[in-house]
Amino acid sequence: MTSLLAQLADDQFAACQIVAAIAHSAPDTQLPVTALAQVLFLDEADMHTLYGDQMTASEVVAYVRNCPASHLLTFIYGAGVKVDG
C-alpha cells in the first residue's frame, strides 16, 4: 500500500507542510479559520465554535491531531485520490 503522504494531492501536501512549518517556527501566528477549513478539509463550523475567526498555527496542528479519524479519509479520498490496491 502506498504511504499516506504519497496519496496526497500536491496542494494538500503543500498546505500541510506550510501549517506544520509555521507551527514549528512561529506557533502563535494567527491563521484564518475559513481558509484553513477549506484547504485542509476540516469542519469549519466546529473550528469557528472552538476558536472563532482565527486560530494559531499550533492550535491547527493540535486540532488536526485530535479530530476524528474520518477527517483523514475525507482529506485523502474526498479530494479525488484513488485508493491503492
Secondary structure, DSSP 8 states (H G I E B T S, - for coil): ---TGGGS-HHHHHHHHHHHHHHHH-TT-EEEHHHHHHHHT--HHHHHHHHTTEEEHHHHHHHHHHS-THHHHHHHHTTT-----
